[in-house]
Amino acid sequence: MSELHFAQSYGEARAKFFAAASAQGLALERHIHPAARGADGEELSLDCARLGPAQAERLVLLTSAAHGVEGFCGSGVQVALLHDAGFLARARASGAAVLFVHALNPYGFSHWGRTNEDNIDLNRNFVDHSRPPPANAAYAEVHPLLAGAQWPPDQDGEAGIARYIAERGQFAFQAAVTGGQYEFPHGLFFGGRAPSWSNRTLRKVLAAHRAWARRLCWIDFHTGLGPYGHGELIQAGRDDDAELARATAMWGGLVKSIYKGTSASARLEGLLAFAAYEELPQAELTGCALEFGTLPVMQVLQALRAENWLRRHPGAPQAQREALRRQVRDAFYCDAADWKAMVVEQGRAVALQALAA
């Protein structure tokens, strides 16, 4: 049954989210993108549905598609929860508000890409843009190897990557590539030079709860790292022992940390969870990224290189464009019944643990 909650396109996912939320009588809120359009020319929007009191002091936030194409997973879990009578009853009985934020990055969701309309990685965009950006000398070193002029990549670039990994290790390469960079606007994992539309819009959504929220539990759904179908819980927020302790108390000893080196993810800059500190300064944050595995990490990175090459070559033949878009989607969305069932089961358990806490 869980497979029915997933979609094959952004438009279908949005329709399923609206239908499920409307069926529960939830308050719906749309934030329409003023400029960008979808892959089929459709309107794009960041959409919200709230279950529970408008002025709740305890807020559970469930967000999807920070990384565009990863929204196939997050949206599926959100829609499944909106159809889940047991979860809905527990949520209503808890007295907390549950806020579903659907498609943080609708452009990437629709176009089957991880970045937004400006090639920005939304989960690297939440830095203080009034200050000099974080430096990433390691990315500057590998950028010429990653962003070659042709596809498939030439042998020299691939040999350079192989040497880097042989000398420093695969995780060092992953960290160099994925940590976030602010120097190469056309490169991978670009954090942007100003707050993106999604950044500004998410802040508005959070700020609407500023007067009441005192405890915030934030679960952000992601894909692309780890074993097939396994959901790794990664503490989302500052390098703060108290926050990690709260996350561990809420979700158990399996919570990982990018700061302690226990996660499949490298240490990252500009996480979207940082918006909570500014927009809800009085709220105690307990956050996690729930990261579901798809393909081996080097295959995922290769798909990201394909997405980046397409960005830099808009005139590529249509057949090649479609093949590479499909490669990206398949790297972040396993369109298989067993994977979807695993995702929903784990997503439900994590959300229930948040309500119980």
Protein Blocks (a to p, Z undefined) as FASTA:
>chain_A
ZZmmpcfbfklmmmmmmmmmmmnopacdddddfkbccfkopacddddddedjfkbfbdcd
ddehklomlmmmmmmmmmmmmmmmklmmmmmmnopacdddehjblmlmmnopabdfkopa
fklmmccfkbccdddfklmmmmmmmmccbdcddfklmmmmmmmmmmnojklmmmmmmnop
akbmmbghiebjadcfklmmmmmmmmmmmmmmmbdcdddddehiacehiacdddeddddf
klmmmmmmmnojkbccfklopafbdcdehiaklmmmmmmmmbccddddddddfbdfklmm
mmmmmmmmmmmmmmbcfklmmmmmmmmmmmmoccbfklmmmmmmmmmmmmmmmmmZZ
